């Protein structure tokens, strides 16, 4: 399942980077585009940084490059090299790319957490005794006690009929 999220994240990044590149490349299409040639070259270099980081499945670096692009865009607009209309259109595309990059970062973090949780659970399972060791094996039932011997309690044995009163009396003289 983690692989599916990684593939999905790569698709988002690739599409976002392509969208950003297309938006910026179309921005410098003609002389009335609201973007001076030097500004277009500088912004295209930043777009390249974003797309390279995205293609390497590194959304954190791509987000950093995107922030650099937005800083350059603001600076170029302040110098009059980018019109307000062109800045807005580039910012709109950059906002969409930012959302995709953040989603990709969240997906990577979720996948890393799931992998860590799985490793932790596997480690705990390996350290704890197995369930069969916790439950003692059933003991066999004790054998019944032997029955008392059958016979006459009055002494039907070898001494039956003998009188052991041979020492009667007060003493022997």
C-alpha positions in Angstrom: 0.0 0.0 0.0 2.9 2.3 0.7 4.1 1.8 -2.9 0.8 3.0 -4.2 1.0 6.2 -2.2 4.6 6.8 -3.4 3.5 6.3 -7.0 0.6 8.6 -6.5 2.9 11.2 -4.9 5.3 11.0 -7.9 2.4 11.5 -10.3 1.3 14.6 -8.4 4.7 16.0 -8.3 5.4 15.4 -12.0 2.0 16.9 -13.0 2.5 19.9 -10.7 6.0 20.6 -12.0 4.8 20.3 -15.6 2.0 22.7 -14.9 4.3 25.2 -13.3 6.8 24.9 -16.2 4.1 25.3 -18.7 2.7 28.3 -16.9 6.0 30.1 -16.7 7.0 29.2 -20.3 3.8 30.6 -21.6 4.4 33.7 -19.6 7.4 34.6 -21.7 5.8 33.7 -25.0 5.7 37.2 -26.5 6.9 40.8 -26.0 3.6 41.9 -24.4 3.6 39.1 -21.8 4.3 41.3 -18.8 7.6 39.6 -18.2 11.0 40.9 -19.3 13.5 38.5 -20.9 16.0 38.5 -18.0 13.2 37.9 -15.5 11.9 35.1 -17.6 15.3 33.4 -17.6 15.7 33.8 -13.9 12.3 32.4 -13.2 12.7 29.5 -15.6 15.9 28.5 -13.8 13.9 28.3 -10.6 11.2 26.3 -12.3 13.9 23.9 -13.4 15.0 23.5 -9.8 11.4 22.6 -8.8 10.9 20.1 -11.6 14.3 18.4 -11.0 13.6 18.0 -7.3 10.1 16.7 -8.1 11.4 14.2 -10.7 13.8 12.9 -8.0 10.8 12.4 -5.7 12.1 15.0 -3.3 9.1 17.2 -2.5 10.9 18.9 0.4 13.6 20.2 -1.9 11.0 21.1 -4.5 9.0 23.1 -2.0 12.2 25.0 -1.0 12.9 25.7 -4.7 9.3 26.9 -5.1 9.8 29.3 -2.2 12.9 30.6 -3.9 10.9 31.1 -7.2 8.2 33.0 -5.3 10.8 35.2 -3.6 12.5 35.9 -7.0 9.0 36.7 -8.5 8.3 39.2 -5.8 11.7 40.9 -6.2 11.4 41.0 -10.0 7.9 42.5 -9.7 9.2 45.1 -7.3 11.9 46.0 -9.9 9.2 46.4 -12.6 10.3 43.3 -14.6 7.1 41.4 -14.0 3.6 42.9 -14.4 1.0 42.4 -11.6 -1.1 40.4 -14.0 1.8 38.0 -14.8 2.8 37.8 -11.1 -0.8 36.7 -10.2 -0.9 34.1 -12.9 2.4 32.6 -11.9 1.4 32.8 -8.2 -1.8 30.9 -9.0 0.2 28.1 -10.6 2.7 28.1 -7.8 -0.1 27.8 -5.2 -1.4 24.7 -6.9 2.1 23.2 -7.0 2.6 24.0 -3.4 -0.6 22.1 -2.4 0.6 19.1 -4.4 4.1 19.2 -2.8 2.6 19.5 0.7 0.3 16.5 -0.1 3.3 14.5 -1.3 5.3 15.4 1.8 2.4 14.4 4.0 2.1 11.1 2.1 5.9 10.4 2.6 5.6 11.2 6.3 2.6 8.9 6.7 4.4 6.1 4.9 7.6 6.6 7.0 5.5 6.5 10.2 3.7 3.4 9.1 7.0 1.7 8.3 8.4 2.8 11.7 5.2 1.5 13.5 5.6 -1.8 11.6 9.3 -2.1 12.7 8.4 -1.3 16.3 5.6 -3.9 16.3 7.9 -6.5 14.8 10.6 -5.7 17.4 8.1 -6.0 20.2 6.7 -9.3 18.9 10.3 -10.7 18.7 11.0 -9.7 22.3 7.8 -10.9 23.9 7.4 -14.6 24.7 5.1 -16.5 22.4 1.5 -17.1 23.5 2.1 -20.8 23.9 4.9 -20.2 26.5 2.5 -18.1 28.6 -0.1 -20.9 29.0 1.2 -23.9 30.9 0.6 -27.3 29.2 -2.4 -29.2 30.7 -1.4 -31.6 33.5 -2.8 -35.1 33.4 -5.5 -35.8 35.9 -4.1 -37.5 39.1 -4.5 -41.2 39.4 -7.3 -42.2 41.9 -6.1 -43.2 45.3 -5.9 -46.9 45.9 -8.9 -48.4 47.5 -8.5 -49.7 51.1 -7.9 -53.5 51.3 -11.0 -55.5 51.7 -11.0 -57.6 54.9 -12.3 -58.0 58.4 -11.2 -55.2 60.7 -11.5 -57.7 63.6 -8.4 -59.5 62.4 -9.1 -62.5 60.2 -5.4 -62.6 59.4 -2.8 -65.0 60.8 -3.3 -64.0 64.4 -7.0 -64.6 64.4 -8.2 -66.7 67.3 -5.2 -66.1 69.4 -5.6 -64.3 72.7 -2.7 -62.0 73.4 -3.6 -61.8 77.0 -0.8 -64.1 78.2 0.6 -61.4 80.4 -2.4 -61.0 82.5 -2.0 -60.2 86.1 -0.2 -57.9 88.2 3.2 -58.9 87.4 5.4 -61.9 87.1 7.1 -63.4 89.9 
